Amino acid sequence: MPGGKGEIREYPTYVQLVGFSGKDVLNILSGYAASETDASNGGYSYFGFESVDGNWYIMKKTLGILSSIRYLKGDSDLATTWASRTTETYDTFANTFG
């Protein structure tokens, strides 16, 4: 989908982003593996991903008909941020990884 909106497909152990223009999404997110999930937290689902070198990101999905996905990333201590995931500030994919 060049230049168009992408879609997100969720699977039990990873998320596949399809059709986003600009940077190669797969290269940006390669090397991360699912390490945390919270699928029932007040209208949101949270997914934590971590790389072997300690980099991480959390994906927050708004549940419902009009859902949105936002991201938060860091380079160490996923456990601390995961514990406060519901009060953290998230942003779009482009702003988080761009």
C-alpha positions in Angstrom: 0.0 0.0 0.0 2.5 2.7 -1.0 1.6 6.0 0.4 -1.6 4.6 2.0 -2.6 3.7 5.5 -1.3 0.5 6.9 -2.9 -2.2 8.9 -1.8 -4.1 12.0 -2.4 -7.8 12.4 -2.0 -9.2 15.8 -0.7 -12.7 16.5 -0.1 -14.4 19.8 3.7 -13.7 19.8 4.2 -10.8 17.4 2.6 -7.9 15.6 2.9 -7.5 11.8 2.7 -4.0 10.4 1.7 -4.0 6.7 1.7 -1.3 4.1 3.2 1.7 6.0 5.1 4.1 3.7 8.4 5.6 4.6 11.0 3.6 6.7 11.0 -0.1 6.5 8.9 -1.1 9.5 10.2 -4.6 9.6 13.8 -3.4 9.9 12.8 -1.0 12.6 11.1 -3.7 14.7 13.3 -6.7 13.8 15.2 -8.2 16.7 12.3 -7.6 19.2 10.3 -10.4 20.7 7.2 -10.4 22.8 7.9 -10.4 26.5 4.8 -9.0 28.2 1.1 -8.8 27.5 -1.9 -7.3 29.3 -5.0 -7.7 27.2 -7.7 -6.5 29.6 -6.8 -3.2 31.3 -9.6 -0.7 31.2 -10.3 -0.5 27.5 -6.7 -0.9 26.4 -4.4 -3.8 25.6 -0.6 -3.5 26.1 2.1 -5.5 24.4 5.7 -5.3 25.6 8.6 -6.2 23.2 12.3 -6.5 24.0 15.5 -7.1 22.1 18.5 -9.1 23.4 20.5 -5.8 24.0 17.8 -4.4 26.3 16.0 -2.1 23.9 12.2 -2.3 24.2 8.9 -0.9 23.1 5.4 -1.1 24.5 2.4 -1.0 22.1 -0.8 0.3 23.6 -4.0 -0.5 21.7 -7.3 1.1 22.4 -10.1 -1.5 22.3 -13.3 -0.9 20.5 -14.7 -0.2 17.0 -12.5 2.9 16.5 -9.2 1.6 17.9 -5.8 3.3 17.8 -2.3 2.1 18.5 0.4 4.1 20.2 4.0 3.3 21.2 6.6 4.0 23.8 10.2 2.9 23.6 13.3 2.8 25.7 16.8 1.3 25.9 16.9 -0.3 29.3 14.7 -1.5 32.2 11.5 -2.6 30.5 10.3 -4.0 33.8 10.1 -0.6 35.5 8.2 1.0 32.6 6.0 -2.0 32.2 4.9 -1.6 35.8 3.7 1.9 35.1 2.5 1.3 31.6 -1.0 2.6 32.3 0.3 6.1 33.2 3.0 6.5 30.6 2.7 8.8 27.6 2.5 7.0 24.2 2.8 8.4 20.7 2.3 7.4 17.0 4.6 5.0 15.3 6.2 7.8 13.2 6.9 10.0 16.2 8.2 7.1 18.3 10.4 5.4 15.8 10.9 8.1 13.1 
